[in-house]
Amino acid sequence: MKRGYILWETKKIVCIATLKTTNRKTGNMIQLWFLEKGKPPVESVKSGTDSKTVCKGCVFASGAGCYVNVGQAPQQIWRAYHKGIYEFLPIKEYGEVFKGRKVRFGAYGNPSLLPISLVKRISEVSSGWTGYFHDWQEMKPEKAKQYADFLMVSTETEKSRKKAEKLGFRYFHVSPLQPKNTRECLSDSKGLTCEECLLCVGNAKPNQKSIWINPHGSRKKKAVEQALQGFAV
């Protein structure tokens, strides 16, 4: 049985979809990972190149607060990729793989690296999805909107959150302080999995509130420090 597929790649970056997970928070969703091809994830974070490539735009990159333990799943998937475990999946075969499944865009890295045509196709053939992207502030508003129609824009500081609101984007806000008119992540408040919830779909659900979550993981303290920068702005 296939463990996963390559969905897209350039000379420097690859997107891999893995078909099974034991992640209790998300549930058994197909997970999409964005990795630097020439450097293992641990080294990418250590050297800081992640903040310029797969995690561009994230204030938690390079060990500054991200909850992802890159030494676990990302590292294992990177090694499997270099062993030739994954085959390329043509877009015409997406229906066979994604039909009846729910998808987590960006288990690690920015799903906005994926061409918007592939994001749209996956959303069409799957039974639901979740995802958020960090580099929306570095895009032209027109391009950011294309992705925000499917994905939450990720915000951490009050400044970035206000900018997202002004642009009319639903956001996923990571901070120790919950903004008004947001809803706490249902994983924390109700114990639901992402597979059950499916609220993090950007403006595909325009009438739903944006989502807030308290920083978590082994680098929680650093995440809190980053999130509170310029709070009064």
N, C-alpha and C positions, 0 to 999 in steps of 0.2 A: 504493500500500500504506500502511496506517495506521502512523504512527510511535508512537502510544500513545493512551491514553484517560484521561479523568477518572473516577476511581472514587468520589470523595466530596469534598464541600466544604462549608464554612460561610462566614460573611461574611468571616472572616479567614484561613482555611487551606484549602489544596487538596491532594488526594492524586492524583498522576498516575502511571500505569503506563506505562513505556516498553518497547517490545517487542524492541529490539535494543541490544546493547552491545559495545564492544571491550575491556571490562575483563578482562584476562587472569587476574586473581586469582579472579574469581567464575565466569567462563565465561559463555556466552550465556543468562543467566537474564533473565526479565522483572524489571524493577527498579521498585520503588515509591518515589516521592519525595514528601516532605511539605514544602510551601513556604508561606511567608507570601504572601498574595495581593497585599497592598498595598505590599510592599517587596521589592526584589531581594535575593537571598541575600547578596551581598557587603555590602550596607547593613545587612541584618539582623544579621549577625555583627559588623560594625563598631560598630553602636549597642547591641548586647547584647540586642536583643529576641528573638533566637533562643532564649536561655536561659529565656525566659518563655512561649514558644509551641511551635515545632516540635521544639526540643531540650531541653525542660524536664526537669530532673533530671540532666543530663549535666555533670559537672565539667570536661569538655573543651570546652564550648560557648564562644561568643564569643571564639574565637581562643586558648583556653587549652590547646590540645593536640589538637584534632580533626584527623584525617588527611585529611578531605575538603577538596579545593580547591573552595570554593564559586564561585569565579570561572570554573570550567569547566562541567561538566555541569549542576549546579543552576541556574546563571545562564542557560544556554542553554535549559533546559526552562522556566524562569520566563518568558523572553521569548517562547518558542513558545506558551505558554499564553495570554499576553496578545495574541498575534496571532490567536488562535482556531484554532490548529492541531489541538487535541485535542477530540474529542467525548465526551459523557458515555456511560459504558457501564452499562446496566441490569444488575442482578444476574442476571436471567433469561438474559442472554447471556454470563455468565462462562464457561460450558462451552465456547463457541465460541473464546474467546480463550486461556483458561488450560489447556485440555485438551492433554496431551502436553508441556507446558512446565513448567519449574521456576522458582520465584519467589523473589526476594530482597526480603523485607519490609524497608523502611527502608534503601534505598541512601543516603538522607539524611533525618533526622528520625525521630520516634518512631512506629512502626507501631501503637502502642497508641492513637493518635488515631483510627484506623480502628475503626468499630463492630465489636464482637466477632463479630457475625453475618456480616460481610463477611470477616473473617479466617477463620472456620470454612468459609465457602463456597469461598473460594480454595483452602484446604487440601484440601477434598473433591474439587475438580475438577482440580487441578493434579497433576503427577507427582512433586511434592516441593517443599520450600521451606526457606528459612533466615531467621533474623531475630533481633533482640534489641531490647529497649526499656529506656530509662533512667528513666522516671518511676514505676517500680513502688513506690519507697519513699514516694511521695506519694499513693498510692492506698490504699483500704481493702484489707486482705489478701484479702478475697473477690474483689474485682475484679482485683487483681494476679494471683491464681491463675488466673482465666479466661484471661488473656493468656499467663501462664507455662506453660499447658498446650500452647501452640503456639510460643512464642518464648522465647529465652534472656533472663534478666534481666541487664542490663549492670552490671558492677561494676568499680571502679577502685581503690578503697582497701580496706585490710584490714577496716575496719569494715563497709563495705557488703557485702563478700564473706561475712563471718561471718553477717550478717543474712540473706542469701540462703540460706545453708546451713541456718540455723535454721528458716526457713520451708519448707524442702524444695524450693527452686527450683533448677533447673540454671542455671548462670550462665556468662557469657562475660567473663572477667577480663582487663583490659588493665593490665599492670604489668611492670616489669623483673624482678620476682621471681616465680617460679612457685610457687604454693601446692601443698601435698601433695594427692594424690588428684585432680589435674587432668590433662588431656591437652593437649599443645601443639597449636595449630592445625595441621591437616594441610597447609595451604598452605605454612607455614614448614618443617615437619618432613619432609614427603613430596613437596611440590610439586604437590599435588592442587588442583583448583579447587573452589570452593564447590559448583558444579553436580555434581561427582563425589562430594564428601564427604557433605554433607547431615546432619552431626551437630548443627548448631545449630538444633534444632527444639524447644527447651524440654523440658517433661516428656512430650512425645509419644514420647520415647525415654528412659524413666525409668531404665533400667539403664546408660546411658552416662554416663561421667564428664563433669564440667563442663570447659569449654575455656579455655585460657590462651593469650595472645599477648603478645609483647613490643611496646611502643609503636613505631609507625613513622610515616613521613610527615615533612613539612617542619617540623612542630611537635613532634617527638619529645621534645626537651628539656623543653618545657613539660608534656607529658603525663607524663613521668617524675616531675617535681616534684609534680604533682597526685596521682599514684598513690601516692607514698611518704608523703603526709601521714598522720600518725597510724598508721603501720604497726604500732607496738607495742600499739595499742588492742585 
